[in-house]
Amino acid sequence: MEDGYVPLALTLSVPAKNLLGKEGEGYKYAISMLNEGRIGIAAQMIGICQGTFDKTIPYTKERKQFGQRIFDFQGMQHQIASLATEIEAARLLTYNAARLRDAKLPFVKEAAMAKLYASELAGKVTSKCIDFMGGLGFSCEYPQEKFFRDCKVGTIYEGTSNMQLNTIAKDCYNLK
């Protein structure tokens, strides 16, 4: 036993009537499901983005620094506007991937783009919203810290961000 695991080799046969799909195509089926799942993950990450954004903006209208609401600072308004724009862009990427999938058109690249963008954006939005909240943003009294923790998995499951980049690049260069 090396590295804490025991190698295991299985030899088994499955009767043809019990096969799911065609013999030898299991990997292809699994990847196909990953591609569809990426759209759902993108939607989940957009929910995290929108949720933390919606829970944070009212606070920026209450919190005061230097005698005025932080929302009233132009720099804060620009940051909020940028996040709102990026959330909408992620939503549109996701809608497009879902539309293509529903129309039974090629959607692998678009699903990877939506998942990549939305999951990376979730980290950015939750981090920024915690910053906007100051020290309270990371306290358990507010949902921002949970959104922050919840979004990390989006960059991992159904393929890491680097795997999404590989998928997108292969499609761009017709390397399927």
Backbone as CSV, one residue per row, in Angstrom:
resi,resn,N_x,N_y,N_z,CA_x,CA_y,CA_z,C_x,C_y,C_z
1,MET,0.847,-1.176,0.000,0.000,0.000,0.000,0.894,1.240,0.000
2,GLU,0.821,2.041,-1.056,1.575,3.290,-1.161,0.622,4.472,-1.083
3,ASP,1.090,5.549,-0.506,0.326,6.800,-0.464,-1.066,6.652,0.145
4,GLY,-1.278,5.664,0.981,-2.544,5.548,1.690,-3.697,4.953,0.908
5,TYR,-3.433,4.315,-0.206,-4.528,3.672,-0.930,-4.080,2.308,-1.425
6,VAL,-5.057,1.469,-1.669,-4.790,0.129,-2.174,-5.290,0.075,-3.612
7,PRO,-4.413,-0.226,-4.568,-4.878,-0.355,-5.956,-5.883,-1.498,-6.055
8,LEU,-6.907,-1.299,-6.837,-7.954,-2.297,-6.976,-8.264,-2.470,-8.455
9,ALA,-8.219,-3.694,-8.910,-8.566,-3.990,-10.300,-9.798,-4.882,-10.287
10,LEU,-10.823,-4.450,-10.994,-12.050,-5.232,-11.070,-12.203,-5.815,-12.464
11,THR,-12.554,-7.049,-12.502,-12.902,-7.679,-13.762,-14.334,-8.157,-13.609
12,LEU,-15.202,-7.581,-14.395,-16.594,-7.990,-14.310,-17.220,-7.867,-15.681
13,SER,-18.320,-8.521,-15.821,-19.048,-8.407,-17.083,-20.484,-8.021,-16.764
14,VAL,-21.005,-7.158,-17.609,-22.378,-6.692,-17.463,-23.148,-7.214,-18.665
15,PRO,-24.254,-7.893,-18.420,-25.053,-8.381,-19.552,-25.502,-7.214,-20.440
16,ALA,-25.557,-7.441,-21.723,-25.923,-6.396,-22.687,-27.245,-5.727,-22.329
17,LYS,-28.191,-6.492,-21.813,-29.501,-5.921,-21.481,-29.423,-4.928,-20.313
18,ASN,-28.338,-4.980,-19.548,-28.183,-4.089,-18.395,-27.281,-2.885,-18.669
19,LEU,-26.760,-2.772,-19.882,-25.910,-1.631,-20.222,-26.750,-0.360,-20.340
20,LEU,-26.201,0.713,-19.858,-26.812,2.021,-20.061,-26.062,2.669,-21.218
21,GLY,-26.692,2.769,-22.348,-26.010,3.296,-23.520,-25.184,2.219,-24.188
22,LYS,-24.219,2.662,-24.997,-23.382,1.726,-25.747,-22.115,1.396,-24.972
23,GLU,-21.642,0.180,-25.165,-20.427,-0.265,-24.492,-19.249,0.629,-24.882
24,GLY,-18.461,1.006,-23.893,-17.266,1.805,-24.128,-17.502,3.302,-24.249
25,GLU,-18.744,3.744,-24.109,-19.038,5.169,-24.268,-19.430,5.851,-22.957
26,GLY,-19.115,5.213,-21.838,-19.466,5.774,-20.534,-18.854,7.139,-20.282
27,TYR,-17.587,7.301,-20.670,-16.919,8.588,-20.455,-17.634,9.693,-21.233
28,LYS,-18.002,9.376,-22.466,-18.701,10.346,-23.307,-20.030,10.760,-22.658
29,TYR,-20.750,9.795,-22.099,-22.022,10.099,-21.437,-21.802,10.958,-20.193
30,ALA,-20.771,10.614,-19.429,-20.484,11.370,-18.201,-20.138,12.821,-18.531
31,ILE,-19.301,13.024,-19.540,-18.920,14.381,-19.938,-20.139,15.145,-20.443
32,SER,-21.008,14.459,-21.164,-22.227,15.090,-21.660,-23.057,15.636,-20.499
33,MET,-23.152,14.864,-19.426,-23.905,15.325,-18.260,-23.208,16.505,-17.586
34,LEU,-21.877,16.491,-17.579,-21.141,17.623,-17.013,-21.461,18.898,-17.777
35,ASN,-21.507,18.789,-19.096,-21.775,19.965,-19.918,-23.132,20.573,-19.584
36,GLU,-24.140,19.724,-19.410,-25.462,20.233,-19.049,-25.461,20.803,-17.641
37,GLY,-24.750,20.142,-16.737,-24.689,20.601,-15.356,-24.037,21.961,-15.204
38,ARG,-23.165,22.298,-16.121,-22.469,23.590,-16.045,-23.442,24.757,-16.155
39,ILE,-24.496,24.573,-16.902,-25.507,25.630,-17.016,-26.188,25.829,-15.663
40,GLY,-26.511,24.732,-15.006,-27.131,24.823,-13.683,-26.218,25.461,-12.653
41,ILE,-24.938,25.133,-12.714,-23.980,25.726,-11.778,-23.843,27.220,-12.036
42,ALA,-23.817,27.594,-13.309,-23.758,29.025,-13.636,-24.965,29.743,-13.038
43,ALA,-26.141,29.139,-13.167,-27.351,29.745,-12.600,-27.247,29.854,-11.077
44,GLN,-26.715,28.819,-10.449,-26.526,28.844,-8.996,-25.582,29.979,-8.596
45,MET,-24.504,30.135,-9.318,-23.537,31.183,-8.996,-24.126,32.575,-9.225
46,ILE,-24.972,32.710,-10.230,-25.651,33.990,-10.456,-26.587,34.285,-9.287
47,GLY,-27.247,33.254,-8.783,-28.094,33.432,-7.600,-27.296,33.930,-6.408
48,ILE,-26.097,33.384,-6.232,-25.224,33.845,-5.148,-24.822,35.302,-5.379
49,CYS,-24.449,35.621,-6.612,-24.080,37.011,-6.940,-25.236,37.963,-6.640
50,GLN,-26.392,37.634,-7.185,-27.542,38.526,-7.035,-27.982,38.611,-5.585
51,GLY,-27.959,37.474,-4.896,-28.371,37.455,-3.492,-27.500,38.330,-2.620
52,THR,-26.191,38.172,-2.750,-25.300,38.986,-1.908,-25.353,40.457,-2.306
53,PHE,-25.483,40.719,-3.595,-25.606,42.100,-4.082,-26.862,42.750,-3.497
54,ASP,-27.991,42.048,-3.612,-29.263,42.587,-3.117,-29.267,42.793,-1.604
55,LYS,-28.537,41.955,-0.887,-28.465,42.087,0.576,-27.471,43.171,1.005
56,THR,-26.579,43.564,0.111,-25.528,44.523,0.466,-25.884,45.958,0.114
57,ILE,-26.510,46.179,-1.023,-26.757,47.547,-1.488,-27.534,48.381,-0.465
58,PRO,-28.585,47.854,0.158,-29.269,48.672,1.173,-28.331,49.123,2.301
59,TYR,-27.391,48.265,2.667,-26.451,48.627,3.729,-25.552,49.783,3.302
60,THR,-25.186,49.827,2.017,-24.324,50.928,1.546,-25.058,52.268,1.607
61,LYS,-26.379,52.209,1.672,-27.173,53.435,1.786,-27.353,53.858,3.245
62,GLU,-26.962,52.970,4.170,-27.058,53.277,5.604,-25.693,53.597,6.218
63,ARG,-24.677,52.865,5.808,-23.343,53.017,6.407,-22.749,54.375,6.038
64,LYS,-22.222,55.062,7.022,-21.650,56.388,6.780,-20.155,56.392,7.069
65,GLN,-19.448,57.094,6.223,-18.021,57.354,6.394,-17.799,58.828,6.050
66,PHE,-17.003,59.498,6.849,-16.704,60.915,6.619,-17.975,61.758,6.508
67,GLY,-18.994,61.362,7.262,-20.224,62.144,7.329,-21.213,61.934,6.200
68,GLN,-20.961,60.976,5.322,-21.943,60.711,4.262,-22.068,59.213,3.997
69,ARG,-23.188,58.860,3.381,-23.422,57.442,3.068,-22.352,56.964,2.091
70,ILE,-21.880,55.742,2.274,-20.845,55.258,1.348,-21.407,55.101,-0.057
71,PHE,-22.717,54.870,-0.175,-23.351,54.774,-1.487,-23.201,56.078,-2.275
72,ASP,-23.092,57.202,-1.588,-23.034,58.506,-2.257,-21.663,58.848,-2.829
73,PHE,-20.653,58.074,-2.491,-19.331,58.303,-3.076,-19.325,57.790,-4.517
74,GLN,-18.818,58.602,-5.416,-18.809,58.214,-6.830,-18.043,56.910,-7.055
75,GLY,-16.928,56.741,-6.373,-16.158,55.505,-6.517,-16.967,54.277,-6.126
76,MET,-17.776,54.398,-5.086,-18.642,53.293,-4.665,-19.722,53.046,-5.714
77,GLN,-20.304,54.108,-6.227,-21.336,53.964,-7.257,-20.780,53.264,-8.494
78,HIS,-19.558,53.594,-8.857,-18.939,52.952,-10.023,-18.710,51.461,-9.763
79,GLN,-18.257,51.125,-8.572,-18.053,49.711,-8.238,-19.375,48.942,-8.265
80,ILE,-20.416,49.545,-7.711,-21.734,48.905,-7.698,-22.247,48.737,-9.121
81,ALA,-22.100,49.778,-9.939,-22.549,49.700,-11.336,-21.788,48.620,-12.101
82,SER,-20.493,48.508,-11.859,-19.686,47.474,-12.533,-20.143,46.078,-12.136
83,LEU,-20.382,45.872,-10.840,-20.848,44.554,-10.393,-22.209,44.227,-10.995
84,ALA,-23.120,45.204,-11.010,-24.449,44.977,-11.589,-24.336,44.595,-13.067
85,THR,-23.438,45.253,-13.777,-23.225,44.958,-15.200,-22.674,43.554,-15.392
86,GLU,-21.708,43.183,-14.569,-21.112,41.849,-14.686,-22.108,40.750,-14.321
87,ILE,-22.955,41.002,-13.336,-23.978,40.005,-12.981,-24.923,39.805,-14.158
88,GLU,-25.320,40.895,-14.786,-26.211,40.778,-15.949,-25.520,40.063,-17.105
89,ALA,-24.241,40.328,-17.317,-23.493,39.637,-18.379,-23.447,38.134,-18.104
90,ALA,-23.212,37.754,-16.863,-23.198,36.328,-16.504,-24.565,35.704,-16.744
91,ARG,-25.609,36.436,-16.395,-26.973,35.940,-16.599,-27.233,35.711,-18.092
92,LEU,-26.816,36.645,-18.926,-27.042,36.511,-20.368,-26.236,35.362,-20.966
93,LEU,-25.002,35.169,-20.517,-24.215,34.010,-20.966,-24.931,32.708,-20.611
94,THR,-25.491,32.664,-19.418,-26.175,31.457,-18.951,-27.464,31.229,-19.726
95,TYR,-28.245,32.279,-19.922,-29.468,32.157,-20.720,-29.148,31.667,-22.130
96,ASN,-28.079,32.184,-22.709,-27.716,31.773,-24.063,-27.343,30.293,-24.113
97,ALA,-26.556,29.835,-23.153,-26.183,28.412,-23.116,-27.427,27.545,-22.962
98,ALA,-28.345,27.956,-22.093,-29.581,27.190,-21.884,-30.452,27.202,-23.142
99,ARG,-30.508,28.340,-23.810,-31.294,28.446,-25.048,-30.758,27.499,-26.115
100,LEU,-29.434,27.479,-26.269,-28.822,26.578,-27.250,-29.089,25.124,-26.892
101,ARG,-28.936,24.792,-25.620,-29.178,23.419,-25.158,-30.624,23.017,-25.439
102,ASP,-31.571,23.893,-25.101,-32.988,23.593,-25.316,-33.320,23.445,-26.796
103,ALA,-32.602,24.170,-27.643,-32.823,24.095,-29.092,-32.066,22.927,-29.725
104,LYS,-31.396,22.133,-28.884,-30.599,20.985,-29.343,-29.491,21.404,-30.315
105,LEU,-28.928,22.575,-30.056,-27.801,23.086,-30.834,-26.526,22.907,-30.010
106,PRO,-25.360,22.964,-30.651,-24.112,22.854,-29.879,-24.060,23.933,-28.787
107,PHE,-23.699,23.522,-27.580,-23.710,24.458,-26.454,-22.543,24.256,-25.491
108,VAL,-21.635,23.346,-25.797,-20.563,23.000,-24.858,-19.703,24.218,-24.525
109,LYS,-19.263,24.937,-25.544,-18.429,26.124,-25.310,-19.196,27.164,-24.500
110,GLU,-20.440,27.395,-24.860,-21.240,28.412,-24.187,-21.520,28.036,-22.733
111,ALA,-21.741,26.741,-22.476,-21.945,26.291,-21.090,-20.672,26.491,-20.279
112,ALA,-19.534,26.187,-20.883,-18.252,26.382,-20.194,-18.010,27.865,-19.923
113,MET,-18.333,28.714,-20.893,-18.167,30.156,-20.700,-19.054,30.664,-19.564
114,ALA,-20.309,30.228,-19.572,-21.245,30.667,-18.531,-20.781,30.216,-17.155
115,LYS,-20.366,28.956,-17.050,-19.919,28.417,-15.760,-18.647,29.110,-15.299
116,LEU,-17.706,29.276,-16.192,-16.452,29.953,-15.857,-16.718,31.373,-15.370
117,TYR,-17.439,32.127,-16.160,-17.650,33.538,-15.847,-18.463,33.713,-14.569
118,ALA,-19.559,32.964,-14.454,-20.428,33.113,-13.283,-19.743,32.663,-12.000
119,SER,-18.982,31.569,-12.064,-18.342,31.082,-10.836,-17.197,31.993,-10.397
120,GLU,-16.425,32.494,-11.339,-15.364,33.439,-10.984,-15.970,34.756,-10.484
121,LEU,-17.049,35.175,-11.119,-17.717,36.409,-10.711,-18.293,36.292,-9.304
122,ALA,-18.811,35.135,-8.948,-19.378,34.955,-7.606,-18.328,35.241,-6.536
123,GLY,-17.106,34.787,-6.762,-16.030,35.089,-5.819,-15.760,36.583,-5.728
124,LYS,-15.768,37.232,-6.878,-15.503,38.675,-6.915,-16.618,39.465,-6.230
125,VAL,-17.866,39.144,-6.580,-19.002,39.888,-6.033,-19.101,39.698,-4.520
126,THR,-18.988,38.462,-4.064,-19.108,38.233,-2.619,-17.977,38.915,-1.857
127,SER,-16.779,38.891,-2.405,-15.646,39.549,-1.753,-15.852,41.061,-1.690
128,LYS,-16.280,41.644,-2.805,-16.530,43.089,-2.844,-17.639,43.479,-1.865
129,CYS,-18.689,42.679,-1.827,-19.805,43.002,-0.934,-19.384,42.918,0.530
130,ILE,-18.522,41.974,0.851,-17.971,41.920,2.210,-17.178,43.194,2.482
131,ASP,-16.387,43.625,1.517,-15.631,44.875,1.673,-16.571,46.059,1.919
132,PHE,-17.663,46.123,1.158,-18.613,47.227,1.309,-19.221,47.252,2.711
133,MET,-19.371,46.067,3.303,-19.975,45.949,4.634,-18.983,46.266,5.748
134,GLY,-17.715,46.348,5.423,-16.707,46.552,6.457,-16.592,45.296,7.308
135,GLY,-16.255,45.461,8.567,-16.073,44.320,9.464,-17.323,43.475,9.633
136,LEU,-18.496,44.082,9.466,-19.743,43.325,9.608,-19.926,42.302,8.491
137,GLY,-19.310,42.551,7.356,-19.489,41.674,6.202,-19.047,40.248,6.437
138,PHE,-18.119,40.062,7.350,-17.622,38.710,7.602,-18.191,38.117,8.882
139,SER,-19.141,38.819,9.482,-19.757,38.289,10.697,-20.917,37.369,10.319
140,CYS,-21.243,36.477,11.219,-22.340,35.527,10.970,-23.711,36.194,11.053
141,GLU,-23.751,37.445,11.462,-25.025,38.160,11.559,-25.595,38.513,10.182
142,TYR,-24.746,38.531,9.187,-25.147,38.916,7.839,-24.852,37.768,6.879
143,PRO,-25.630,37.647,5.798,-25.474,36.494,4.898,-24.259,36.551,3.973
144,GLN,-23.592,37.689,3.898,-22.486,37.826,2.950,-21.394,36.787,3.180
145,GLU,-21.079,36.497,4.427,-20.009,35.532,4.697,-20.396,34.137,4.224
146,LYS,-21.671,33.776,4.326,-22.107,32.458,3.846,-22.067,32.412,2.315
147,PHE,-22.522,33.471,1.672,-22.423,33.534,0.212,-20.966,33.370,-0.225
148,PHE,-20.071,34.019,0.501,-18.639,33.948,0.187,-18.140,32.509,0.268
149,ARG,-18.519,31.805,1.330,-18.092,30.407,1.483,-18.747,29.512,0.432
150,ASP,-20.023,29.749,0.165,-20.764,28.895,-0.766,-20.279,29.003,-2.203
151,CYS,-19.743,30.133,-2.583,-19.387,30.321,-3.996,-18.119,29.583,-4.401
152,LYS,-17.269,29.239,-3.475,-15.981,28.624,-3.831,-16.155,27.335,-4.618
153,VAL,-17.125,26.537,-4.237,-17.302,25.245,-4.902,-17.646,25.417,-6.385
154,GLY,-18.208,26.561,-6.744,-18.569,26.801,-8.139,-17.393,26.794,-9.091
155,THR,-16.209,27.111,-8.583,-15.020,27.097,-9.440,-14.384,25.715,-9.505
156,ILE,-14.981,24.758,-8.798,-14.387,23.425,-8.718,-15.253,22.357,-9.381
157,TYR,-16.501,22.213,-8.936,-17.275,21.078,-9.433,-17.792,21.285,-10.849
158,GLU,-18.057,20.170,-11.507,-18.370,20.120,-12.945,-17.206,20.649,-13.780
159,GLY,-16.016,20.569,-13.221,-14.803,20.998,-13.910,-14.298,22.320,-13.372
160,THR,-13.023,22.362,-13.040,-12.422,23.585,-12.510,-12.436,24.699,-13.560
161,SER,-12.126,25.894,-13.112,-12.057,27.020,-14.055,-11.043,26.755,-15.162
162,ASN,-9.921,26.126,-14.832,-8.939,25.801,-15.873,-9.497,24.799,-16.877
163,MET,-10.293,23.854,-16.416,-10.920,22.909,-17.352,-11.900,23.632,-18.273
164,GLN,-12.607,24.634,-17.738,-13.524,25.410,-18.584,-12.734,26.161,-19.653
165,LEU,-11.601,26.725,-19.250,-10.749,27.419,-20.222,-10.262,26.465,-21.305
166,ASN,-9.895,25.246,-20.915,-9.469,24.243,-21.903,-10.592,23.939,-22.883
167,THR,-11.798,23.762,-22.367,-12.957,23.455,-23.213,-13.221,24.592,-24.189
168,ILE,-13.177,25.804,-23.703,-13.418,26.973,-24.553,-12.333,27.085,-25.621
169,ALA,-11.082,26.927,-25.219,-9.960,27.032,-26.165,-10.049,25.965,-27.248
170,LYS,-10.372,24.730,-26.859,-10.487,23.652,-27.850,-11.543,23.988,-28.882
171,ASP,-12.664,24.534,-28.429,-13.725,24.887,-29.366,-13.288,26.043,-30.262
172,CYS,-12.622,27.019,-29.693,-12.176,28.178,-30.482,-11.192,27.779,-31.574
173,TYR,-10.386,26.770,-31.291,-9.380,26.325,-32.252,-9.762,25.029,-32.941
174,ASN,-11.031,24.656,-32.819,-11.543,23.429,-33.442,-10.683,22.217,-33.119
175,LEU,-10.315,22.066,-31.854,-9.466,20.954,-31.423,-10.269,19.836,-30.768
176,LYS,-11.491,19.671,-31.136,-12.363,18.688,-30.498,-11.816,17.347,-30.654
